[in-house]
Amino acid sequence: MEWYGKTVCDNATWNPSPSASRSPARCRVLSRGGPLPQRRRRLARTTMAHHHDPDFEIRFFEEVLKKNPSYADVVELLGGLYTKQGRVDEGLRMDRKLVRLAPQNPIAHYNLACSLALKRRKADAVRALRRAVEMGYRDLDWLREDPDLASLRDDASFQEIESASNASAPPASPSRNAPDLSSLVEATTK
């Protein structure tokens, strides 16, 4: 369509020069289907800010994913939404896709472990969880409390992963109020 990518203001093309008389706030960029995508985004922000409608959110993000199948953030969001709605098979599908899109992301592997645990596939879940921890997943408090991993807690492999995570966890960071003395020490030793 010839209007694709054009910026329009009140049915006229906007001149972006500083001397332009039209306000950019009243202008919009048209897409192939007209200005509808921007209205959808505004509608989505408004709806999600005021109401929690998981079915709407799922439909919205599915549409986004149709247009950009490799949008990892949307894949991650959909995985979580599907799982929260009890659509664990679809959540698992999204988590697998996320691991393919972002193989170095420890949270992707953690989410996959959660979905596999919900499907009672303990060996696969433990393998994904071990991979997440090896890659740097360090939220040990959540690992211990996550209800998605409840089916694994009595498993010796899970306990082994938890112990290994404790041993390899970085030392606790100093309090926000505590002064950082390392720069002072470095400055005085030079």
C-alpha positions in Angstrom: 0.0 0.0 0.0 1.4 3.4 -0.9 0.8 4.9 2.6 2.9 2.3 4.4 5.4 4.0 6.6 4.1 7.5 5.9 3.4 9.9 8.7 0.1 11.7 8.4 -1.5 14.5 10.3 -5.2 15.2 9.9 -5.2 13.6 6.4 -2.2 15.5 5.3 1.5 14.4 5.2 3.4 15.8 8.1 6.5 18.0 7.5 8.9 17.1 10.3 10.9 20.4 9.9 11.1 22.7 13.0 8.9 25.3 11.2 6.1 22.8 10.5 2.8 24.1 11.7 1.3 20.8 12.7 2.0 19.2 16.1 3.6 15.8 15.9 1.3 14.8 18.8 -1.6 14.8 16.4 0.3 12.7 13.8 0.7 9.0 13.3 2.6 6.6 11.2 0.4 4.4 9.0 1.0 0.7 8.6 -0.2 -1.5 5.8 -3.6 -1.8 7.5 -3.9 1.8 8.4 -3.4 3.3 11.9 -5.1 0.2 13.6 -1.9 -1.3 15.1 -1.3 1.9 17.1 -4.9 1.8 18.3 -4.4 -1.8 19.3 -1.3 -0.9 21.3 -3.1 1.9 23.1 -6.1 -0.4 23.7 -3.8 -3.1 25.1 -2.0 -0.7 27.4 -5.3 0.8 28.6 -7.0 -2.6 29.1 -4.1 -4.3 30.8 -3.5 -1.3 33.1 -7.1 -1.2 34.3 -8.4 -4.8 33.9 -6.7 -8.2 34.1 -8.2 -10.2 31.3 -5.8 -13.1 30.5 -7.9 -14.2 27.5 -7.5 -10.7 26.0 -3.8 -10.7 26.8 -3.3 -14.1 25.2 -5.2 -13.1 22.0 -3.2 -9.9 21.9 0.2 -11.5 22.2 -0.8 -14.3 19.9 -1.4 -11.7 17.2 1.9 -10.1 17.9 3.6 -13.5 17.7 1.9 -14.2 14.3 3.6 -11.0 12.9 7.0 -11.7 14.5 7.4 -15.4 15.5 10.9 -14.9 16.9 9.9 -12.2 19.4 11.4 -13.9 22.5 9.8 -11.5 25.0 6.3 -12.3 23.6 7.1 -16.0 23.6 8.1 -15.8 27.3 4.9 -13.8 28.2 2.7 -16.3 26.3 4.3 -19.2 28.0 3.5 -17.7 31.4 0.0 -16.7 30.4 -0.9 -20.1 29.0 0.5 -21.9 32.1 -1.5 -19.5 34.5 -4.6 -20.3 32.5 -4.0 -24.1 32.9 -3.0 -24.5 29.3 0.2 -26.3 30.3 0.7 -28.0 26.9 0.7 -24.6 25.1 2.9 -23.1 27.8 5.4 -26.0 27.4 5.4 -25.4 23.6 6.2 -21.7 24.2 9.0 -22.6 26.7 10.6 -24.9 24.3 10.4 -22.3 21.6 12.0 -19.7 24.0 14.9 -22.1 24.7 15.4 -22.4 20.9 15.3 -18.6 20.5 17.4 -17.8 23.5 19.6 -20.9 24.3 21.9 -18.9 26.6 19.1 -17.5 28.8 18.9 -19.3 32.2 15.4 -18.1 32.8 14.2 -19.7 29.6 15.6 -23.0 30.8 14.1 -22.5 34.3 10.7 -21.8 32.7 11.0 -25.0 30.6 11.9 -26.9 33.8 8.7 -25.6 35.4 6.5 -26.6 32.5 8.1 -30.1 32.4 7.5 -30.5 36.1 3.9 -29.5 35.7 3.6 -32.2 33.1 5.2 -34.7 35.6 8.2 -35.2 33.3 10.7 -35.3 36.2 13.8 -36.4 34.4 13.4 -33.7 31.7 12.5 -31.1 34.3 15.6 -31.8 36.4 17.8 -31.7 33.3 16.4 -28.3 32.3 16.7 -27.0 35.9 20.3 -28.2 36.1 21.0 -26.4 32.9 19.4 -23.2 34.2 21.5 -23.3 37.3 24.7 -24.1 35.3 23.9 -21.0 33.1 23.6 -18.7 36.1 20.0 -19.0 37.5 20.5 -17.8 41.1 17.0 -17.0 42.5 17.3 -19.7 45.2 14.5 -18.5 47.3 12.1 -18.8 44.4 13.5 -22.1 43.3 12.6 -23.4 46.8 9.1 -21.9 46.8 8.0 -22.1 43.2 4.8 -24.1 43.2 5.5 -25.3 39.6 8.4 -27.3 40.9 6.5 -28.9 43.8 6.6 -32.3 42.1 10.4 -32.3 42.1 11.1 -31.3 45.7 11.3 -34.8 47.1 13.5 -35.9 44.2 17.2 -36.5 45.1 18.3 -34.8 41.9 16.4 -31.6 42.8 18.0 -31.6 46.2 21.4 -32.1 44.6 20.8 -29.1 42.3 19.6 -27.0 45.2 22.7 -27.9 47.2 25.0 -27.1 44.3 23.2 -23.8 43.8 23.8 -22.9 47.4 27.5 -23.7 47.1 28.0 -21.7 43.9 25.8 -18.8 44.8 27.7 -15.5 44.9 28.2 -13.9 48.3 25.5 -11.7 49.5 25.8 -8.2 48.2 26.4 -5.4 50.7 23.4 -3.4 52.0 22.4 -0.4 49.9 23.2 1.8 52.9 26.6 0.3 53.5 29.4 2.4 51.9 31.4 0.8 49.1 34.9 0.8 50.6 36.6 -1.0 47.7 37.1 2.1 45.6 38.5 3.9 48.7 40.9 1.0 49.4 42.1 1.0 45.7 42.6 4.7 45.7 44.7 4.7 48.9 46.9 1.8 47.7 47.9 3.4 44.4 
